[in-house]
Amino acid sequence: MKVTMDVGPDGVALITISNPPVNALANP
């Protein structure tokens, strides 16, 4: 899981949580 925080021009913090697909983690 990747969590990134960006502060926009209006001073509001945007927290983006990106979860990779489950099938991308399950390698045969």
C-alpha positions in Angstrom: 0.0 0.0 0.0 1.3 3.4 -0.9 0.2 6.5 0.9 1.1 9.9 -0.5 0.2 13.4 0.8 0.2 16.5 -1.4 -0.6 20.0 -0.3 -2.7 21.8 -2.9 -2.4 25.5 -3.8 -5.3 26.3 -1.5 -3.5 24.8 1.5 -5.7 21.7 1.7 -3.8 18.4 2.2 -4.8 15.7 -0.2 -4.0 12.2 1.1 -4.0 9.6 -1.6 -4.0 5.9 -0.7 -3.3 3.6 -3.6 -3.9 -0.1 -3.2 -2.5 -2.4 -5.9 -4.9 -5.0 -7.4 -4.9 -8.3 -5.5 -4.1 -10.3 -8.6 -0.9 -8.2 -9.0 0.3 -9.5 -5.7 -0.6 -13.1 -6.3 2.1 -14.3 -8.7 1.9 -18.0 -9.7 
